[in-house]
Amino acid sequence: MTKNPKSKGDKIAPGLAWCVARCRAMASMVLSVTLAMAVTGCDAREAAPKTPASEFAAPREPVGLTLSGYNYTNRYIDQFSVNGIGGGNLHVSTVTSGGTNVCCFSYTPGTPAPKTVKVKWQHGACEYKITTSDNETFSRMHSFFKTLEVPVDPKVPANPGYFEVHFYPDGHVEAAITEHQSGGRLHLDKDREDRSDYPRCPDDQKPKE
């Protein structure tokens, strides 16, 4: 009987054993590197800082907001302006009557509201005498104006439509950009309105500018 050259008790040749050991080591190294990359990738994704959402959307084309005024004082305001833009005249606001609307205050949607605006308004007057060349005499009114740097509410709606100015009885003024007309912040009775004549100017003459 011929004997099997590779019996149970035979040993693997030294060269073959070295090859097997090296292949096993390389496979283990590849597996370790693959696992490390997978874990590192997960950690990197979890640790990556999130980009904060912008407070404002991308700026769009400028629009003209309707300039709207509300008069909570007890006197008719003959005229007012915002940054030199005429806002018209303002009767006293009541429960059923708000303010006046004129065009336009320029604003670019997607940008912050202006921090302040310059508001100028008539806050009083006096009357003086005028004599014509025909010796006719009549009275004319001279208005006094007040100017304030008024802070603007920083909250801006997504679809702005109005720039509101609110004149309060204590003399302070507030401004805000709104989507719709607010309808007035104070609902006061019209009976508070003072319709009396303005006083005469000193010496019955027009005051110097």
ROSE-4610 file (N, C-alpha, C; in Angstrom, 1 decimal, always signed):
// ROSE-4610
residu = [M/M/M/T/T/T/K/K/K/N/N/N/P/P/P/K/K/K/S/S/S/K/K/K/G/G/G/D/D/D/K/K/K/I/I/I/A/A/A/P/P/P/G/G/G/L/L/L/A/A/A/W/W/W/C/C/C/V/V/V/A/A/A/R/R/R/C/C/C/R/R/R/A/A/A/M/M/M/A/A/A/S/S/S/M/M/M/V/V/V/L/L/L/S/S/S/V/V/V/T/T/T/L/L/L/A/A/A/M/M/M/A/A/A/V/V/V/T/T/T/G/G/G/C/C/C/D/D/D/A/A/A/R/R/R/E/E/E/A/A/A/A/A/A/P/P/P/K/K/K/T/T/T/P/P/P/A/A/A/S/S/S/E/E/E/F/F/F/A/A/A/A/A/A/P/P/P/R/R/R/E/E/E/P/P/P/V/V/V/G/G/G/L/L/L/T/T/T/L/L/L/S/S/S/G/G/G/Y/Y/Y/N/N/N/Y/Y/Y/T/T/T/N/N/N/R/R/R/Y/Y/Y/I/I/I/D/D/D/Q/Q/Q/F/F/F/S/S/S/V/V/V/N/N/N/G/G/G/I/I/I/G/G/G/G/G/G/G/G/G/N/N/N/L/L/L/H/H/H/V/V/V/S/S/S/T/T/T/V/V/V/T/T/T/S/S/S/G/G/G/G/G/G/T/T/T/N/N/N/V/V/V/C/C/C/C/C/C/F/F/F/S/S/S/Y/Y/Y/T/T/T/P/P/P/G/G/G/T/T/T/P/P/P/A/A/A/P/P/P/K/K/K/T/T/T/V/V/V/K/K/K/V/V/V/K/K/K/W/W/W/Q/Q/Q/H/H/H/G/G/G/A/A/A/C/C/C/E/E/E/Y/Y/Y/K/K/K/I/I/I/T/T/T/T/T/T/S/S/S/D/D/D/N/N/N/E/E/E/T/T/T/F/F/F/S/S/S/R/R/R/M/M/M/H/H/H/S/S/S/F/F/F/F/F/F/K/K/K/T/T/T/L/L/L/E/E/E/V/V/V/P/P/P/V/V/V/D/D/D/P/P/P/K/K/K/V/V/V/P/P/P/A/A/A/N/N/N/P/P/P/G/G/G/Y/Y/Y/F/F/F/E/E/E/V/V/V/H/H/H/F/F/F/Y/Y/Y/P/P/P/D/D/D/G/G/G/H/H/H/V/V/V/E/E/E/A/A/A/A/A/A/I/I/I/T/T/T/E/E/E/H/H/H/Q/Q/Q/S/S/S/G/G/G/G/G/G/R/R/R/L/L/L/H/H/H/L/L/L/D/D/D/K/K/K/D/D/D/R/R/R/E/E/E/D/D/D/R/R/R/S/S/S/D/D/D/Y/Y/Y/P/P/P/R/R/R/C/C/C/P/P/P/D/D/D/D/D/D/Q/Q/Q/K/K/K/P/P/P/K/K/K/E/E/E]
num = [1/1/1/2/2/2/3/3/3/4/4/4/5/5/5/6/6/6/7/7/7/8/8/8/9/9/9/10/10/10/11/11/11/12/12/12/13/13/13/14/14/14/15/15/15/16/16/16/17/17/17/18/18/18/19/19/19/20/20/20/21/21/21/22/22/22/23/23/23/24/24/24/25/25/25/26/26/26/27/27/27/28/28/28/29/29/29/30/30/30/31/31/31/32/32/32/33/33/33/34/34/34/35/35/35/36/36/36/37/37/37/38/38/38/39/39/39/40/40/40/41/41/41/42/42/42/43/43/43/44/44/44/45/45/45/46/46/46/47/47/47/48/48/48/49/49/49/50/50/50/51/51/51/52/52/52/53/53/53/54/54/54/55/55/55/56/56/56/57/57/57/58/58/58/59/59/59/60/60/60/61/61/61/62/62/62/63/63/63/64/64/64/65/65/65/66/66/66/67/67/67/68/68/68/69/69/69/70/70/70/71/71/71/72/72/72/73/73/73/74/74/74/75/75/75/76/76/76/77/77/77/78/78/78/79/79/79/80/80/80/81/81/81/82/82/82/83/83/83/84/84/84/85/85/85/86/86/86/87/87/87/88/88/88/89/89/89/90/90/90/91/91/91/92/92/92/93/93/93/94/94/94/95/95/95/96/96/96/97/97/97/98/98/98/99/99/99/100/100/100/101/101/101/102/102/102/103/103/103/104/104/104/105/105/105/106/106/106/107/107/107/108/108/108/109/109/109/110/110/110/111/111/111/112/112/112/113/113/113/114/114/114/115/115/115/116/116/116/117/117/117/118/118/118/119/119/119/120/120/120/121/121/121/122/122/122/123/123/123/124/124/124/125/125/125/126/126/126/127/127/127/128/128/128/129/129/129/130/130/130/131/131/131/132/132/132/133/133/133/134/134/134/135/135/135/136/136/136/137/137/137/138/138/138/139/139/139/140/140/140/141/141/141/142/142/142/143/143/143/144/144/144/145/145/145/146/146/146/147/147/147/148/148/148/149/149/149/150/150/150/151/151/151/152/152/152/153/153/153/154/154/154/155/155/155/156/156/156/157/157/157/158/158/158/159/159/159/160/160/160/161/161/161/162/162/162/163/163/163/164/164/164/165/165/165/166/166/166/167/167/167/168/168/168/169/169/169/170/170/170/171/171/171/172/172/172/173/173/173/174/174/174/175/175/175/176/176/176/177/177/177/178/178/178/179/179/179/180/180/180/181/181/181/182/182/182/183/183/183/184/184/184/185/185/185/186/186/186/187/187/187/188/188/188/189/189/189/190/190/190/191/191/191/192/192/192/193/193/193/194/194/194/195/195/195/196/196/196/197/197/197/198/198/198/199/199/199/200/200/200/201/201/201/202/202/202/203/203/203/204/204/204/205/205/205/206/206/206/207/207/207/208/208/208/209/209/209]
x = [+0.9/+0.0/+0.9/+0.5/+1.3/+0.9/+1.9/+1.6/+1.3/+0.2/-0.2/+0.9/+1.4/+2.5/+2.1/+0.8/+0.4/-0.5/+0.1/-0.7/-1.1/-1.9/-2.4/-1.3/-0.3/+0.8/+1.8/+1.6/+2.6/+2.5/+3.6/+3.6/+3.6/+3.0/+3.1/+4.5/+4.8/+6.1/+6.4/+7.5/+7.8/+7.4/+7.7/+7.3/+5.8/+5.1/+3.6/+3.0/+3.6/+3.1/+3.3/+4.4/+4.7/+3.7/+3.4/+2.4/+1.0/+0.6/-0.7/-0.8/+0.3/+0.3/+0.2/+1.0/+1.0/-0.3/-1.0/-2.3/-3.3/-3.2/-4.2/-3.9/-2.7/-2.3/-2.8/-2.7/-3.1/-4.6/-5.3/-6.8/-7.3/-6.6/-7.0/-6.7/-5.6/-5.3/-6.3/-6.7/-7.7/-9.0/-9.4/-10.7/-10.6/-9.5/-9.4/-9.5/-8.8/-8.8/-10.2/-10.9/-12.2/-13.2/-13.1/-13.9/-13.6/-12.3/-11.9/-12.4/-12.4/-12.9/-14.4/-15.1/-16.5/-16.9/-16.2/-16.5/-16.1/-14.9/-14.5/-15.5/-16.0/-16.9/-18.2/-18.7/-19.9/-19.6/-18.5/-18.1/-18.0/-17.4/-17.2/-18.5/-19.5/-20.8/-21.5/-21.4/-22.1/-21.4/-20.1/-19.4/-19.4/-19.8/-19.7/-20.7/-20.2/-21.1/-22.2/-23.4/-24.5/-24.5/-24.7/-24.8/-26.0/-25.9/-27.2/-28.0/-29.3/-30.1/-30.0/-30.0/-29.9/-31.2/-30.9/-32.1/-33.0/-32.4/-33.2/-33.1/-34.1/-34.0/-33.1/-32.8/-32.0/-32.7/-31.9/-32.6/-33.2/-34.4/-35.1/-35.1/-35.8/-35.8/-36.5/-36.1/-36.8/-38.2/-39.1/-40.5/-40.9/-42.0/-42.5/-43.6/-43.3/-44.2/-45.2/-46.4/-47.4/-47.1/-46.9/-46.6/-47.9/-48.0/-49.3/-49.1/-49.8/-49.7/-50.9/-50.7/-51.7/-51.5/-52.6/-52.5/-53.3/-52.6/-53.3/-53.3/-52.8/-52.9/-54.3/-54.5/-55.8/-55.8/-54.8/-54.7/-54.5/-55.1/-54.9/-53.4/-52.8/-51.4/-51.4/-51.0/-51.2/-50.3/-49.1/-48.2/-47.1/-46.6/-45.5/-44.7/-43.5/-42.6/-41.7/-41.2/-40.3/-39.1/-37.9/-36.7/-36.9/-37.7/-38.0/-39.1/-39.7/-40.8/-42.1/-42.9/-44.1/-45.2/-45.7/-46.8/-48.2/-48.3/-49.6/-50.0/-51.3/-51.9/-52.6/-52.8/-53.4/-54.4/-55.7/-56.7/-56.6/-57.2/-57.0/-57.6/-56.9/-57.4/-58.5/-59.5/-60.6/-60.8/-61.9/-62.2/-62.5/-63.1/-63.5/-62.6/-61.7/-60.9/-59.4/-58.6/-57.2/-56.4/-55.5/-54.7/-54.8/-53.8/-53.8/-52.7/-52.9/-52.0/-51.5/-50.2/-49.6/-48.5/-48.0/-46.9/-45.7/-44.5/-44.1/-42.8/-42.6/-41.3/-40.6/-39.4/-38.6/-38.0/-38.1/-37.5/-37.2/-36.1/-35.7/-36.1/-37.1/-37.4/-36.2/-36.1/-34.9/-33.8/-33.9/-32.9/-33.4/-32.6/-33.1/-33.8/-34.7/-35.4/-34.3/-34.5/-33.6/-33.6/-32.5/-32.5/-33.3/-33.2/-34.0/-34.4/-35.4/-35.8/-36.0/-35.9/-36.1/-37.5/-38.3/-39.7/-39.8/-40.5/-40.7/-42.2/-42.8/-44.2/-44.6/-45.8/-46.3/-46.8/-46.3/-46.8/-47.4/-47.6/-48.2/-48.2/-48.8/-48.9/-49.3/-49.1/-49.6/-50.2/-51.0/-51.6/-51.0/-50.8/-50.3/-51.1/-51.0/-51.8/-51.1/-51.8/-51.3/-52.2/-51.5/-52.2/-51.8/-52.8/-52.6/-52.4/-52.0/-51.8/-53.2/-54.3/-55.6/-56.1/-55.1/-55.4/-56.4/-56.5/-57.3/-56.4/-57.0/-56.3/-56.9/-56.1/-56.5/-55.4/-55.8/-54.8/-54.3/-53.0/-52.4/-51.7/-51.6/-51.1/-49.6/-48.8/-47.4/-47.3/-46.8/-46.6/-45.3/-45.3/-44.0/-43.8/-42.6/-42.3/-41.3/-41.5/-40.6/-40.0/-38.7/-38.0/-37.4/-37.6/-37.0/-36.4/-35.3/-34.8/-35.6/-36.4/-37.3/-36.8/-36.7/-36.3/-37.4/-37.0/-37.9/-37.9/-39.1/-39.3/-38.5/-37.5/-36.7/-37.4/-38.6/-39.4/-40.0/-39.6/-40.1/-40.9/-42.1/-42.8/-42.2/-42.6/-42.1/-42.6/-43.8/-44.3/-44.7/-43.7/-44.0/-44.8/-45.8/-46.6/-46.8/-46.5/-46.7/-45.6/-45.3/-44.4/-45.3/-45.5/-46.4/-45.7/-46.3/-45.7/-46.9/-46.6/-47.6/-47.2/-48.1/-47.8/-48.7/-48.0/-48.7/-48.9/-49.9/-50.2/-49.1/-48.2/-47.1/-45.9/-46.1/-45.0/-44.1/-44.1/-43.1/-43.7/-42.9/-43.3/-42.7/-43.5/-43.0/-43.2/-42.3/-42.4/-42.2/-42.8/-42.7/-43.1/-42.5/-42.9/-43.9/-45.0/-46.1/-46.5/-47.2/-47.7/-49.0/-49.9/-51.2/-51.3/-52.3/-52.5/-52.9/-52.3/-52.6/-54.0/-54.5/-55.8/-55.7/-54.5/-54.3/-54.0/-53.0/-52.7/-53.5/-54.0/-54.9/-56.2/-57.3/-58.6/-59.3/-59.2/-59.6/-60.9/-61.6/-62.8/-62.5/-63.3/-63.0/-63.3/-64.1/-64.4/-63.2/-62.1/-60.9/-60.3/-60.7/-60.1/-60.2/-59.1/-59.1/-59.2/-60.3/-60.6/-60.4/-59.9/-59.8/-58.7/-58.8/-57.9/-56.5/-55.5/-54.2/-53.9/-53.0/-52.8/-52.2/-52.2/-51.6/-50.1/-49.4/-47.9/-47.4/-46.3/-45.8/-45.8/-46.3/-46.4/-47.3/-48.0/-48.9/-48.2/-46.9/-46.0/-45.6/-45.3/-44.8/-43.4/-43.3/-42.0/-40.9/-39.7/-38.6/-38.2/-37.9/-37.6/-36.3]
y = [-1.2/+0.0/+1.2/+2.2/+3.5/+4.4/+4.9/+5.8/+7.2/+7.9/+9.3/+10.2/+11.0/+11.9/+13.0/+13.3/+14.3/+13.7/+13.0/+12.3/+13.3/+12.8/+13.7/+14.3/+13.6/+14.2/+15.0/+15.2/+16.0/+17.5/+18.3/+19.7/+20.5/+21.8/+22.7/+23.2/+23.3/+23.7/+25.1/+25.5/+26.8/+28.0/+27.9/+29.0/+29.2/+28.1/+28.2/+28.8/+28.4/+28.9/+30.4/+30.9/+32.4/+33.1/+32.6/+33.2/+33.3/+32.2/+32.2/+33.2/+33.3/+34.2/+35.7/+36.0/+37.3/+37.7/+36.8/+37.1/+37.4/+36.6/+36.8/+38.2/+38.6/+39.9/+41.0/+40.9/+42.0/+42.1/+41.0/+41.0/+41.7/+41.4/+42.0/+43.5/+43.9/+45.4/+46.1/+45.6/+46.2/+46.3/+45.3/+45.4/+46.4/+46.6/+47.6/+49.0/+49.2/+50.5/+50.9/+49.9/+50.2/+50.6/+49.8/+50.1/+51.5/+51.9/+53.2/+54.3/+54.1/+55.2/+55.3/+54.2/+54.3/+55.1/+54.7/+55.4/+56.9/+57.1/+58.5/+59.4/+58.7/+59.4/+59.8/+58.9/+59.2/+60.3/+60.2/+61.2/+62.6/+62.6/+63.9/+64.5/+63.6/+64.1/+64.7/+64.0/+64.4/+65.7/+65.8/+67.0/+68.2/+68.0/+69.1/+70.2/+71.5/+72.5/+72.8/+73.1/+73.4/+74.8/+75.1/+76.5/+77.2/+78.2/+78.8/+79.5/+79.4/+80.0/+81.5/+82.1/+83.6/+84.2/+85.3/+86.0/+86.6/+86.9/+87.5/+86.7/+86.7/+86.1/+86.9/+86.3/+87.1/+88.4/+89.5/+90.7/+90.7/+91.4/+91.5/+92.9/+93.2/+94.5/+95.5/+96.8/+97.7/+97.9/+98.1/+98.3/+99.6/+100.2/+101.4/+101.0/+101.2/+101.0/+102.2/+101.9/+103.0/+103.6/+104.9/+105.7/+106.0/+105.4/+105.5/+106.2/+107.2/+107.9/+107.8/+107.8/+107.7/+108.8/+109.6/+110.8/+110.5/+110.2/+110.0/+111.2/+112.4/+113.6/+114.2/+115.4/+116.0/+117.1/+117.2/+118.3/+117.8/+118.4/+118.1/+118.3/+117.4/+117.6/+118.0/+119.2/+119.8/+119.0/+118.6/+117.8/+117.1/+116.0/+115.3/+114.7/+114.3/+113.6/+112.6/+111.7/+110.6/+110.6/+111.0/+111.1/+112.0/+113.1/+114.0/+113.7/+112.5/+112.0/+112.5/+113.3/+113.9/+112.8/+112.9/+111.9/+112.5/+113.8/+114.4/+115.0/+115.1/+115.7/+114.6/+114.8/+113.8/+114.4/+114.0/+114.3/+113.4/+113.7/+112.9/+111.5/+110.5/+109.1/+108.9/+108.1/+107.7/+106.2/+105.8/+104.4/+103.9/+104.7/+104.2/+104.8/+105.7/+106.3/+106.2/+105.7/+105.6/+106.7/+106.5/+107.6/+107.8/+108.4/+108.7/+107.8/+107.6/+106.8/+107.6/+107.6/+108.2/+107.3/+107.6/+106.8/+107.7/+107.2/+105.9/+106.0/+105.0/+104.9/+103.7/+103.9/+102.9/+101.9/+100.6/+99.6/+98.4/+97.7/+96.5/+95.2/+94.5/+93.3/+92.3/+91.7/+90.8/+91.4/+92.7/+93.5/+93.9/+94.2/+94.7/+96.0/+96.3/+97.6/+98.6/+99.9/+100.9/+101.1/+101.4/+101.5/+102.7/+103.8/+105.0/+105.7/+106.5/+107.4/+108.8/+109.8/+111.2/+111.6/+111.8/+112.2/+113.7/+114.4/+115.8/+116.1/+116.8/+117.0/+118.4/+118.9/+120.1/+119.8/+120.5/+120.3/+121.5/+122.5/+123.7/+124.8/+126.0/+127.1/+128.4/+129.5/+130.8/+131.5/+132.5/+133.3/+134.7/+135.3/+136.6/+137.4/+138.7/+139.6/+139.9/+139.8/+140.2/+141.4/+142.4/+143.5/+143.6/+143.6/+143.6/+145.0/+145.1/+146.5/+147.2/+146.5/+147.2/+147.5/+147.4/+147.6/+146.6/+145.5/+144.4/+143.6/+143.3/+142.6/+141.2/+140.2/+138.9/+138.2/+137.0/+136.2/+135.1/+134.8/+133.6/+132.8/+131.5/+130.6/+130.3/+130.3/+129.9/+128.7/+127.6/+126.3/+126.2/+125.5/+125.1/+123.6/+123.2/+121.8/+121.2/+120.0/+119.2/+118.1/+117.8/+116.7/+115.7/+114.5/+113.4/+112.3/+111.7/+110.5/+109.4/+108.7/+107.7/+106.3/+105.4/+104.0/+103.3/+102.4/+101.5/+100.1/+99.6/+98.2/+97.3/+96.5/+95.6/+94.4/+94.1/+93.0/+93.4/+92.6/+92.9/+91.7/+91.9/+90.8/+90.3/+89.1/+88.5/+89.3/+89.8/+90.6/+92.0/+92.9/+94.2/+95.0/+95.8/+96.7/+98.1/+98.3/+99.7/+100.1/+101.4/+102.0/+102.9/+102.5/+103.2/+104.1/+105.3/+106.2/+106.6/+106.4/+106.6/+107.8/+108.8/+110.0/+109.9/+109.9/+109.7/+111.0/+111.0/+112.2/+112.8/+111.9/+112.4/+113.0/+113.0/+113.6/+112.6/+111.3/+110.4/+109.8/+109.3/+108.7/+107.3/+106.4/+105.1/+104.8/+103.9/+103.6/+102.1/+101.5/+100.1/+99.8/+98.7/+98.1/+97.0/+97.1/+96.1/+95.5/+94.4/+93.8/+94.4/+94.6/+95.2/+96.4/+97.3/+98.4/+97.9/+98.4/+97.9/+98.4/+99.5/+100.0/+100.9/+101.2/+102.1/+101.3/+101.8/+101.2/+101.7/+102.9/+103.4/+103.8/+103.4/+103.7/+104.7/+106.0/+107.1/+107.8/+108.5/+109.1/+110.4/+110.7/+111.9/+113.2/+113.1/+114.3/+114.9/+114.2/+114.8/+115.9/+116.0/+116.9/+118.4/+119.1/+120.5/+121.3/+122.0/+122.8/+124.3/+124.6/+126.1/+126.7/+128.1/+128.8/+128.8/+128.8/+128.9/+130.3/+130.5/+131.8/+132.8/+134.1/+135.1/+135.0/+135.2/+135.2/+136.5/+136.5/+137.7/+138.9/+140.0/+141.3/+141.1/+140.0/+139.8/+139.8/+139.3/+139.3/+137.8/+137.6/+136.2/+136.0/+134.9/+134.6/+134.4/+134.8/+134.6/+133.1/+132.6/+131.2/+130.8]
z = [+0.0/+0.0/+0.0/-0.8/-0.9/+0.2/+0.9/+2.0/+1.6/+2.2/+1.9/+2.3/+1.3/+1.7/+2.7/+2.9/+3.8/+4.8/+5.8/+6.8/+7.9/+8.8/+9.9/+10.7/+10.9/+11.7/+11.0/+9.7/+8.9/+9.3/+9.2/+9.5/+8.2/+8.2/+7.0/+6.8/+5.6/+5.2/+5.8/+6.3/+6.9/+6.0/+4.6/+3.7/+3.7/+3.6/+3.5/+4.8/+5.9/+7.2/+7.3/+6.9/+6.9/+6.1/+4.9/+4.0/+4.6/+5.2/+5.9/+7.0/+7.8/+8.9/+8.4/+7.4/+6.9/+6.3/+5.6/+5.0/+6.1/+7.2/+8.3/+8.9/+9.1/+9.7/+8.8/+7.5/+6.6/+6.6/+6.7/+6.7/+8.0/+9.1/+10.4/+10.4/+9.7/+9.7/+8.8/+7.7/+6.8/+7.5/+8.3/+9.0/+10.1/+10.8/+11.8/+11.2/+10.1/+9.5/+9.0/+8.4/+7.9/+9.1/+10.2/+11.4/+11.9/+12.0/+12.5/+11.6/+10.3/+9.4/+9.5/+9.7/+9.9/+11.2/+12.3/+13.5/+13.5/+12.9/+12.8/+11.9/+10.9/+10.0/+10.7/+11.6/+12.4/+13.3/+14.0/+15.0/+14.3/+13.1/+12.4/+12.1/+11.6/+11.2/+12.4/+13.6/+14.8/+15.3/+15.2/+15.8/+14.9/+13.6/+12.7/+13.1/+13.2/+13.7/+12.7/+13.2/+12.4/+12.0/+10.8/+10.3/+10.8/+11.6/+12.1/+11.0/+11.1/+10.1/+10.1/+9.0/+9.0/+9.6/+10.3/+10.9/+9.8/+8.7/+7.7/+6.4/+5.5/+4.2/+3.3/+2.2/+1.2/+0.8/+0.8/+0.5/-0.9/-1.0/-2.2/-2.7/-3.8/-4.3/-3.3/-3.3/-2.4/-2.8/-1.7/-1.9/-1.2/-1.6/-1.0/+0.0/+1.3/+2.4/+2.5/+2.8/+3.0/+4.3/+4.3/+5.6/+6.3/+7.5/+8.2/+9.6/+9.9/+11.1/+12.0/+13.3/+14.3/+15.4/+15.6/+16.5/+17.8/+18.9/+20.1/+21.0/+20.5/+21.2/+21.1/+21.8/+21.7/+20.7/+19.8/+18.9/+17.5/+16.5/+15.1/+14.8/+14.1/+13.6/+12.1/+11.9/+10.5/+9.5/+9.9/+9.0/+9.8/+9.2/+9.8/+8.7/+9.0/+8.0/+8.7/+7.9/+8.4/+7.4/+8.0/+7.2/+6.0/+6.2/+5.1/+4.2/+4.4/+3.5/+4.2/+3.4/+4.0/+4.3/+5.5/+5.9/+5.9/+5.5/+5.4/+6.8/+7.0/+8.2/+9.0/+10.3/+11.2/+12.0/+11.8/+12.8/+14.0/+15.1/+16.3/+16.0/+16.5/+16.3/+17.3/+16.9/+17.8/+17.8/+18.5/+18.5/+17.1/+16.3/+15.0/+13.9/+14.2/+13.2/+13.6/+12.6/+12.9/+12.4/+11.5/+11.0/+9.5/+8.9/+7.5/+6.8/+5.5/+4.7/+3.5/+3.3/+2.2/+1.7/+0.5/-0.1/-0.2/+0.1/+0.4/+1.2/+2.1/+2.8/+2.2/+1.7/+1.0/+2.0/+1.7/+2.6/+1.7/+2.0/+1.3/+2.1/+1.8/+2.5/+2.6/+3.8/+4.0/+4.7/+5.0/+5.7/+7.0/+8.0/+9.3/+9.2/+10.1/+10.1/+10.5/+10.0/+10.4/+12.0/+12.6/+14.0/+14.5/+13.8/+14.1/+12.8/+12.9/+11.9/+12.5/+11.6/+12.1/+11.8/+12.9/+12.7/+13.1/+12.2/+12.4/+12.3/+13.3/+13.3/+13.9/+13.5/+14.1/+15.5/+16.5/+17.8/+18.5/+17.7/+18.2/+17.2/+17.5/+16.6/+17.3/+16.6/+17.1/+15.9/+16.1/+15.0/+15.1/+13.9/+13.8/+12.7/+12.8/+11.9/+10.6/+9.5/+8.2/+7.7/+7.1/+6.5/+5.1/+4.2/+2.8/+2.3/+1.0/+0.4/+0.4/+0.4/+0.4/+1.8/+2.8/+4.2/+4.8/+4.2/+4.8/+5.8/+6.9/+7.9/+8.2/+8.3/+8.6/+9.4/+9.9/+10.7/+9.9/+10.2/+9.6/+10.7/+10.5/+11.5/+11.3/+12.3/+12.2/+13.1/+12.4/+13.1/+13.7/+14.9/+15.6/+15.4/+15.1/+14.8/+15.9/+16.0/+16.9/+16.1/+16.4/+15.6/+16.6/+16.4/+17.3/+16.5/+17.0/+16.5/+17.2/+16.4/+17.0/+16.7/+17.7/+17.5/+16.8/+15.9/+15.1/+15.7/+15.9/+16.4/+15.5/+16.1/+15.2/+14.6/+15.1/+14.6/+13.2/+12.2/+10.8/+10.3/+9.8/+9.2/+7.9/+7.5/+6.3/+5.1/+5.2/+4.0/+4.5/+4.6/+5.1/+4.2/+4.7/+3.9/+4.4/+5.7/+6.2/+7.1/+7.1/+8.1/+9.0/+10.3/+11.1/+12.1/+12.3/+13.3/+14.3/+15.6/+16.6/+17.5/+17.5/+18.4/+19.6/+20.8/+22.1/+22.8/+23.8/+24.5/+25.3/+25.8/+26.6/+25.8/+24.4/+23.6/+23.0/+23.4/+22.8/+21.5/+20.7/+19.4/+19.2/+18.6/+18.3/+16.8/+16.3/+14.9/+14.7/+13.7/+13.4/+12.0/+11.5/+10.2/+10.4/+9.7/+9.9/+8.6/+8.6/+7.4/+7.1/+8.1/+7.9/+8.8/+8.6/+9.5/+10.9/+11.9/+13.3/+13.8/+13.1/+13.6/+14.8/+15.2/+16.4/+17.6/+18.4/+19.7/+20.9/+20.7/+21.8/+21.1/+21.8/+21.3/+22.2/+21.8/+22.6/+22.1/+23.0/+22.6/+21.8/+20.8/+20.0/+20.8/+21.9/+22.7/+23.3/+23.4/+24.0/+23.1/+21.8/+20.9/+21.3/+21.3/+21.6/+20.3/+20.1/+18.9/+19.1/+20.2/+20.5/+19.6/+19.5/+18.7/+19.3/+18.4/+18.9/+19.5/+20.4/+21.0/+19.9/+20.2/+19.3/+19.5/+18.4/+18.4/+19.1/+19.7/+20.4/+19.5/+20.1/+19.3/+18.1/+18.0/+16.9/+15.5/+15.7/+14.5/+14.2/+13.0/+12.6/+13.3/+14.0/+14.7/+13.7/+14.0/+13.1/+13.1/+11.9/+11.6/+12.4]
